[in-house]
Amino acid sequence: MSYLDQDFLLHSETARRLYHEIACGQPIIDYHCHLSPREIASNHRWNDLTEIWLGGDHYKWRLLRANGIDEDLITGDSPPREKFQAWAETVPFTLRNPIHHWTHLELRRYFGIDLMLGPDTAEEIWERANARLQDEDFCVHGILGKFDVRVVGTTDDPAEPLDDHAAIAASGLATRVLPTFRPDKAFMVDQPDQLKAWLQKLEAASDISIAHLSDLLAALQKRHDAFHAAGGRLSDHGFDRLPALPCTDAEAAVIFDKALTGHPADAGEREKFAFYLMVYLGQLDAARGWTKQLHLGAFRSVNSRMSSMLGPDTGYDTIGDTRQGAALATYLDSLAKNDSLPKIILYNLNPADNYLFAAMTGAFQDGTFAGKIQFGSGWWFLDQKNGIELQLDALSSTGLLSRFVGMLTDSRSFLSFPRHEYFRRILCNIIGSEADRGELPDDFETLASLVRAICCENAARHFGFEL
């Protein structure tokens, strides 16, 4: 069997049928990513392979550093061709890392290049790929069409205007590009200067003057309404663990007022305020029929020296070992007991939490919507073959795989859509191989229905998207 051939990752006859006859042709709903709405609105084109392939990709940056590459060739001012050469010299050392798979899938699917990237092939690949970048269809809109991406969910600050989304909606682009409500900076009562700067932007976006907690809540609700009008149906939050200290209206008001006068909240006050705000935002999501995404378990910017030099999201985050269960249960229960629990997707970064999160979803299903509480797909360090298989196993063992909303890229790169193919191949291999071993029914139509549901149909139903 040759590397990355048509049956890559497909190790049984039924697995191959499921992928080639069913999964391969399904459209993509990329309901959570970090693609730039500005680049989608402007139908962005790229100057060279380094810009589209290495720019902003901290997955690759970590491996370059691990291979002893100087930072100037990673995030510095070195010429693009030199940065690409550094990557080409690193790729042969990435065997058994998913980046080796993704690198060569991307070369094939986007550029039609089936060479192995390395120092000796770097010049040919550079020339061929850059020539392809000049083709009329090699632009953001062309890529979305090529991969049959029906929906993209970007990640958006409620203090930012939705002008780019309005421009996209008016452009006639076949792909629906919808905003996702992520109000990270609303929680910064421990950093008053940053909070006040953000509140000024929120005031402008909402046309509400914010002098008290009630004003903040009103501004957030108004922006939530604006996101809904723009097609948004998801919110998103990232925490090392969820806040879990109960907080009254009066306590939250005092904490917020202190921050407005320049007095930072201490750790306990910040957690109380965050819990208060998360409950309020959960109620907004429930009232609108939205889905709340909870990304839990990252330790961010742990290398303080490099993070201070390069900023966040540059490759200095890692898997956290914070205990998640009690806080997660407290938060979900605080919404459920008041009948204001929205649809939820839980994502864990520590694989030790797989069964905790998978089982937690079952404790809060309420019979109002099939698959209301979801154990989300492998995220970040876990969106590779082993992590995907572990997530699917935990979900299958504790809940209903048949209701799973499937894969997302969670990526900043327009070259990441083959990750849906990667996931689909792994999914089909699990289902097909188990069927061929007699562990699942020998009923191709039943298995095909399951694959179609997980690839796109469940996500469309869950979020209310039309395919």
C-alpha positions as CSV (number, residue, x, y, z in Angstrom):
1,M,0.0,0.0,0.0
2,S,1.5,3.4,-1.0
3,Y,1.5,6.4,1.3
4,L,-1.6,8.5,1.2
5,D,-3.2,6.5,-1.6
6,Q,-7.0,6.5,-2.2
7,D,-7.5,4.0,0.7
8,F,-5.4,5.9,3.2
9,L,-6.5,4.9,6.8
10,L,-9.2,2.6,5.4
11,H,-8.3,-1.0,6.5
12,S,-11.4,-3.0,5.6
13,E,-13.6,-3.5,2.5
14,T,-16.6,-1.9,4.2
15,A,-14.5,1.0,5.5
16,R,-13.4,1.7,1.9
17,R,-17.0,1.5,0.6
18,L,-18.3,3.8,3.3
19,Y,-15.7,6.4,2.6
20,H,-15.7,6.4,-1.2
21,E,-19.4,5.9,-1.7
22,I,-20.8,7.9,1.2
23,A,-18.4,10.1,3.2
24,C,-16.2,11.5,0.4
25,G,-19.1,13.3,-1.3
26,Q,-20.7,14.9,1.7
27,P,-20.6,18.7,2.0
28,I,-18.7,20.4,4.8
29,I,-20.2,22.3,7.7
30,D,-17.3,23.9,9.5
31,Y,-19.3,25.2,12.4
32,H,-16.3,26.4,14.4
33,C,-13.1,27.9,13.1
34,H,-11.0,31.0,13.4
35,L,-10.9,32.0,9.8
36,S,-10.8,35.8,9.1
37,P,-14.2,37.3,8.1
38,R,-12.2,40.1,6.6
39,E,-10.3,37.7,4.3
40,I,-13.6,36.0,3.3
41,A,-15.3,39.3,2.6
42,S,-12.3,40.6,0.4
43,N,-11.9,37.2,-1.3
44,H,-8.3,37.2,-0.2
45,R,-5.4,35.9,-2.4
46,W,-2.0,35.0,-1.1
47,N,1.4,36.2,-2.3
48,D,3.3,33.0,-1.8
49,L,3.2,29.5,-0.3
50,T,4.8,30.7,3.0
51,E,2.0,33.2,3.6
52,I,-0.9,30.7,3.1
53,W,0.8,27.7,4.6
54,L,3.0,28.9,7.5
55,G,1.6,32.3,8.5
56,G,-0.1,32.1,11.8
57,D,0.1,28.2,12.0
58,H,1.5,27.6,15.5
59,Y,1.1,23.8,15.0
60,K,4.0,24.1,12.5
61,W,5.8,26.7,14.5
62,R,6.1,24.4,17.5
63,L,7.7,21.6,15.3
64,L,10.1,24.1,13.7
65,R,11.3,25.1,17.1
66,A,11.6,21.5,18.2
67,N,13.8,20.9,15.2
68,G,16.2,23.6,16.2
69,I,15.1,26.3,13.7
70,D,15.9,29.9,14.6
71,E,12.9,32.0,15.5
72,D,13.7,34.5,12.8
73,L,12.8,31.7,10.3
74,I,9.5,31.1,12.0
75,T,7.9,34.3,13.1
76,G,10.7,36.7,12.3
77,D,11.5,38.8,9.2
78,S,13.4,36.2,7.2
79,P,12.4,36.1,3.5
80,P,9.5,33.8,2.7
81,R,11.6,31.4,0.6
82,E,14.0,30.9,3.5
83,K,11.1,30.2,5.9
84,F,9.7,27.7,3.5
85,Q,13.1,26.0,3.2
86,A,13.3,25.7,7.0
87,W,9.9,24.0,6.9
88,A,10.9,21.7,4.1
89,E,14.0,20.7,6.2
90,T,11.7,20.0,9.2
91,V,9.0,17.9,7.5
92,P,11.0,14.7,7.1
93,F,11.5,14.7,10.9
94,T,7.7,14.9,11.5
95,L,7.0,11.2,10.8
96,R,4.2,9.9,13.0
97,N,3.1,13.4,13.8
98,P,-0.3,14.3,12.2
99,I,1.4,17.3,10.6
100,H,3.1,14.9,8.2
101,H,-0.3,13.5,7.0
102,W,-1.8,17.0,6.8
103,T,1.1,18.5,5.0
104,H,1.0,16.0,2.2
105,L,-2.8,15.9,2.1
106,E,-2.8,19.7,1.6
107,L,-0.1,19.6,-1.1
108,R,-2.3,17.1,-3.0
109,R,-5.7,18.5,-2.4
110,Y,-4.9,22.1,-3.0
111,F,-1.9,22.1,-5.3
112,G,-2.0,18.7,-7.1
113,I,1.5,17.9,-5.8
114,D,2.2,14.3,-4.8
115,L,5.9,14.8,-3.9
116,M,7.2,14.2,-0.4
117,L,8.3,17.6,1.0
118,G,11.9,17.8,2.0
119,P,15.1,19.8,1.3
120,D,15.6,18.2,-2.1
121,T,12.0,18.8,-3.3
122,A,11.6,22.2,-1.8
123,E,12.4,24.2,-4.8
124,E,10.1,22.3,-7.2
125,I,7.2,22.4,-4.7
126,W,7.8,26.1,-4.1
127,E,7.7,26.9,-7.8
128,R,4.7,24.6,-8.6
129,A,2.6,25.8,-5.6
130,N,3.3,29.5,-6.2
131,A,2.3,29.0,-9.8
132,R,-1.0,27.5,-8.7
133,L,-1.6,30.5,-6.4
134,Q,-1.7,32.6,-9.5
135,D,-4.7,30.7,-10.9
136,E,-8.0,32.6,-10.9
137,D,-9.8,30.1,-8.7
138,F,-7.1,30.0,-6.0
139,C,-8.7,32.5,-3.7
140,V,-10.8,32.3,-0.5
141,H,-14.1,31.9,-2.4
142,G,-12.5,29.4,-4.8
143,I,-11.3,27.2,-1.9
144,L,-14.7,27.3,-0.2
145,G,-16.4,26.2,-3.4
146,K,-13.8,23.5,-4.2
147,F,-14.3,21.8,-0.9
148,D,-18.1,22.2,-1.0
149,V,-18.1,24.2,2.3
150,R,-21.7,25.0,2.9
151,V,-21.3,26.8,6.3
152,V,-18.4,28.4,8.1
153,G,-18.7,29.6,11.7
154,T,-16.1,32.2,12.5
155,T,-15.2,33.3,16.0
156,D,-16.1,36.9,16.8
157,D,-15.8,39.5,19.6
158,P,-19.2,41.1,20.3
159,A,-17.5,44.4,20.6
160,E,-16.5,44.3,17.0
161,P,-18.9,45.3,14.2
162,L,-20.3,42.7,11.9
163,D,-19.5,44.7,8.8
164,D,-17.5,41.9,7.2
165,H,-20.3,39.5,7.7
166,A,-22.7,41.9,6.2
167,A,-20.4,42.3,3.2
168,I,-20.2,38.5,2.8
169,A,-23.9,38.0,3.0
170,A,-24.4,40.7,0.3
171,S,-21.7,39.2,-1.9
172,G,-23.6,36.2,-3.2
173,L,-21.1,33.7,-1.9
174,A,-22.6,30.3,-1.8
175,T,-21.0,29.4,1.5
176,R,-22.9,30.8,4.5
177,V,-20.4,32.6,6.8
178,L,-21.9,33.1,10.3
179,P,-20.5,34.8,13.4
180,T,-19.9,33.0,16.7
181,F,-20.3,35.0,19.9
182,R,-17.1,34.9,22.0
183,P,-17.0,37.6,24.7
184,D,-13.7,36.7,26.3
185,K,-12.8,40.3,27.3
186,A,-16.0,40.8,29.2
187,F,-14.5,38.7,32.0
188,M,-11.4,40.9,32.6
189,V,-12.5,42.5,35.9
190,D,-9.0,41.6,37.1
191,Q,-7.5,43.8,34.4
192,P,-9.4,47.1,34.6
193,D,-7.4,49.0,31.9
194,Q,-8.0,46.3,29.3
195,L,-11.6,45.9,30.4
196,K,-12.3,49.6,30.0
197,A,-10.7,49.8,26.6
198,W,-12.9,46.9,25.5
199,L,-16.0,48.4,27.0
200,Q,-15.5,51.5,24.9
201,K,-15.6,49.3,21.8
202,L,-18.7,47.5,23.1
203,E,-20.4,50.9,23.7
204,A,-19.7,51.9,20.1
205,A,-21.0,48.5,18.7
206,S,-24.1,48.4,20.9
207,D,-24.8,52.2,21.1
208,I,-25.2,51.8,24.9
209,S,-23.3,53.8,27.4
210,I,-21.9,51.4,30.0
211,A,-21.7,52.8,33.5
212,H,-23.2,49.9,35.6
213,L,-23.5,46.2,35.4
214,S,-27.0,46.5,34.1
215,D,-25.6,48.4,31.1
216,L,-23.1,45.7,30.4
217,L,-25.7,43.1,30.4
218,A,-28.0,45.1,28.1
219,A,-25.1,45.8,25.7
220,L,-24.2,42.1,25.5
221,Q,-27.9,41.2,24.9
222,K,-28.1,43.7,22.1
223,R,-25.0,42.3,20.4
224,H,-26.3,38.8,20.9
225,D,-29.5,39.9,19.1
226,A,-27.3,41.4,16.3
227,F,-25.4,38.2,15.9
228,H,-28.6,36.3,15.7
229,A,-29.9,38.6,13.0
230,A,-26.7,38.0,11.1
231,G,-27.3,34.2,11.3
232,G,-25.2,33.4,14.3
233,R,-26.4,30.4,16.2
234,L,-23.4,29.5,18.4
235,S,-21.4,31.0,21.2
236,D,-18.0,30.0,22.5
237,H,-15.9,30.3,25.6
238,G,-12.5,29.1,26.5
239,F,-11.4,28.5,30.2
240,D,-8.8,26.4,31.9
241,R,-11.8,25.3,33.9
242,L,-15.3,26.8,34.3
243,P,-15.9,29.2,37.1
244,A,-18.0,27.7,39.9
245,L,-18.3,30.3,42.7
246,P,-21.9,31.5,43.0
247,C,-22.5,35.2,42.7
248,T,-25.5,37.4,43.4
249,D,-26.6,40.4,41.4
250,A,-25.3,42.7,44.1
251,E,-21.9,41.0,44.4
252,A,-21.4,41.1,40.6
253,A,-22.4,44.8,40.5
254,V,-19.8,45.6,43.3
255,I,-17.1,43.7,41.4
256,F,-17.9,45.4,38.2
257,D,-18.0,48.9,39.7
258,K,-14.6,48.3,41.3
259,A,-13.1,47.4,38.0
260,L,-14.6,50.5,36.4
261,T,-12.9,52.7,39.0
262,G,-9.5,51.0,38.3
263,H,-9.5,48.4,41.2
264,P,-8.7,44.9,39.9
265,A,-10.7,42.0,41.2
266,D,-8.9,39.4,43.1
267,A,-9.0,35.7,42.0
268,G,-12.1,34.9,44.0
269,E,-14.0,38.0,42.8
270,R,-13.0,37.3,39.2
271,E,-14.3,33.7,39.4
272,K,-17.6,35.0,41.0
273,F,-18.0,37.5,38.3
274,A,-17.2,35.1,35.5
275,F,-19.7,32.6,36.9
276,Y,-22.4,35.3,37.1
277,L,-21.7,36.3,33.5
278,M,-21.6,32.8,32.2
279,V,-25.0,32.0,33.7
280,Y,-26.4,35.2,32.1
281,L,-24.9,34.3,28.7
282,G,-26.2,30.7,29.0
283,Q,-29.7,32.1,29.5
284,L,-29.4,34.3,26.4
285,D,-28.3,31.2,24.4
286,A,-31.1,29.1,25.7
287,A,-33.7,31.8,24.9
288,R,-32.5,32.0,21.3
289,G,-32.1,28.3,20.7
290,W,-28.3,28.7,20.3
291,T,-25.6,26.2,21.0
292,K,-22.9,27.1,23.6
293,Q,-19.4,25.7,23.0
294,L,-17.2,25.2,26.1
295,H,-13.5,24.7,25.3
296,L,-11.9,23.6,28.6
297,G,-8.5,22.6,29.8
298,A,-5.8,24.7,28.1
299,F,-2.8,26.2,29.9
300,R,-2.1,29.2,27.9
301,S,1.2,31.2,27.4
302,V,3.1,29.0,29.8
303,N,6.4,30.2,28.4
304,S,6.2,33.8,29.7
305,R,9.4,35.1,28.1
306,M,8.5,34.0,24.6
307,S,4.8,34.8,25.0
308,S,5.7,38.4,26.1
309,M,7.8,38.7,23.0
310,L,5.4,37.2,20.4
311,G,2.0,37.5,22.0
312,P,-0.8,34.9,22.4
313,D,-1.5,32.0,20.0
314,T,2.1,31.6,19.0
315,G,2.7,28.1,20.1
316,Y,3.4,28.4,23.8
317,D,0.2,26.8,25.1
318,T,-0.2,23.3,26.4
319,I,-2.6,20.7,27.8
320,G,-3.7,21.6,31.3
321,D,-4.3,19.2,34.2
322,T,-7.0,21.2,36.1
323,R,-9.7,19.1,37.6
324,Q,-12.8,19.8,35.5
325,G,-15.7,17.7,36.8
326,A,-17.1,19.6,39.8
327,A,-17.0,23.0,38.2
328,L,-18.5,21.7,35.0
329,A,-21.4,20.0,36.8
330,T,-22.0,23.1,38.9
331,Y,-22.3,25.3,35.9
332,L,-24.5,23.0,33.9
333,D,-26.7,22.4,36.9
334,S,-27.1,26.1,37.6
335,L,-28.7,26.5,34.2
336,A,-30.6,23.3,34.1
337,K,-32.4,23.8,37.5
338,N,-33.8,27.1,36.1
339,D,-34.8,25.4,32.8
340,S,-32.4,27.6,31.0
341,L,-29.8,25.1,29.8
342,P,-29.0,25.7,26.1
343,K,-27.7,23.2,23.7
344,I,-24.0,22.6,24.7
345,I,-20.9,21.2,23.1
346,L,-18.1,20.2,25.5
347,Y,-14.5,20.1,24.3
348,N,-11.7,18.8,26.5
349,L,-8.0,19.3,25.9
350,N,-6.7,16.7,28.3
351,P,-7.5,13.2,27.1
352,A,-7.8,12.1,30.7
353,D,-11.1,14.0,30.7
354,N,-12.7,12.0,27.8
355,Y,-15.0,9.8,29.8
356,L,-15.7,12.6,32.3
357,F,-17.0,14.9,29.6
358,A,-18.7,12.1,27.6
359,A,-20.6,10.9,30.7
360,M,-21.4,14.4,31.8
361,T,-23.4,15.0,28.7
362,G,-25.7,12.1,29.6
363,A,-26.5,13.6,33.0
364,F,-27.9,16.8,31.4
365,Q,-29.9,15.4,28.4
366,D,-33.5,16.4,29.0
367,G,-35.4,14.8,26.1
368,T,-36.2,18.2,24.5
369,F,-33.8,17.8,21.6
370,A,-31.9,14.8,20.3
371,G,-28.2,15.2,21.1
372,K,-28.8,18.4,23.0
373,I,-25.6,18.1,25.1
374,Q,-22.7,17.0,22.9
375,F,-19.2,15.6,23.6
376,G,-17.3,17.6,21.0
377,S,-14.7,16.3,18.6
378,G,-11.0,16.0,19.4
379,W,-9.7,19.6,19.9
380,W,-6.3,21.1,19.3
381,F,-3.8,18.6,20.6
382,L,-6.4,15.9,20.2
383,D,-7.5,16.5,16.6
384,Q,-5.2,13.7,15.3
385,K,-5.9,10.0,14.6
386,N,-5.4,8.7,18.1
387,G,-7.3,11.6,19.7
388,I,-10.2,11.3,17.3
389,E,-10.4,7.6,17.9
390,L,-10.4,8.0,21.7
391,Q,-13.1,10.7,21.5
392,L,-15.3,8.5,19.2
393,D,-14.8,5.5,21.6
394,A,-15.7,7.5,24.7
395,L,-18.8,9.0,23.0
396,S,-19.9,5.7,21.6
397,S,-19.5,3.9,25.0
398,T,-21.5,6.5,27.0
399,G,-24.0,8.1,24.6
400,L,-25.2,8.1,21.0
401,L,-22.6,8.3,18.3
402,S,-25.5,8.5,15.9
403,R,-26.4,12.0,17.2
404,F,-22.8,13.4,17.0
405,V,-22.4,16.7,15.2
406,G,-19.0,15.7,13.8
407,M,-15.8,17.4,12.9
408,L,-14.7,21.0,12.7
409,T,-11.4,22.5,11.8
410,D,-11.0,25.1,14.7
411,S,-8.3,26.5,12.4
412,R,-7.0,29.9,11.2
413,S,-5.9,28.5,7.9
414,F,-7.8,28.1,4.7
415,L,-5.7,25.0,4.0
416,S,-7.3,23.0,6.8
417,F,-10.4,21.7,5.1
418,P,-8.7,18.3,4.4
419,R,-9.0,17.7,8.2
420,H,-12.6,16.9,7.4
421,E,-11.4,14.2,5.0
422,Y,-9.0,12.9,7.6
423,F,-11.8,12.6,10.2
424,R,-14.1,11.0,7.8
425,R,-11.6,8.4,6.8
426,I,-11.0,7.6,10.5
427,L,-14.7,7.4,11.2
428,C,-15.4,5.1,8.2
429,N,-12.5,2.9,9.2
430,I,-13.8,2.4,12.7
431,I,-17.4,1.7,11.6
432,G,-16.4,-0.4,8.5
433,S,-13.8,-2.5,10.3
434,E,-16.1,-3.3,13.2
435,A,-18.8,-4.3,10.7
436,D,-16.4,-6.6,8.9
437,R,-15.4,-8.2,12.3
438,G,-19.1,-8.8,13.1
439,E,-19.2,-6.1,15.9
440,L,-21.7,-4.0,14.0
441,P,-24.6,-5.2,11.7
442,D,-23.8,-6.2,8.2
443,D,-26.2,-3.7,6.8
444,F,-24.5,-1.2,4.5
445,E,-27.5,1.2,4.3
446,T,-27.7,1.5,8.1
447,L,-24.0,2.2,8.3
448,A,-24.1,4.6,5.4
449,S,-26.9,6.5,7.2
450,L,-24.8,6.8,10.3
451,V,-21.8,8.1,8.3
452,R,-23.9,10.7,6.5
453,A,-25.4,11.9,9.8
454,I,-22.0,12.4,11.4
455,C,-20.4,14.0,8.4
456,C,-23.0,16.8,8.0
457,E,-26.6,16.0,8.6
458,N,-26.5,16.1,12.4
459,A,-24.7,19.5,12.4
460,A,-27.3,20.9,10.0
461,R,-30.1,19.7,12.2
462,H,-28.5,20.7,15.5
463,F,-27.6,24.3,14.5
464,G,-30.6,24.8,12.2
465,F,-28.6,25.1,9.0
466,E,-30.0,24.3,5.6
467,L,-27.7,22.1,3.4
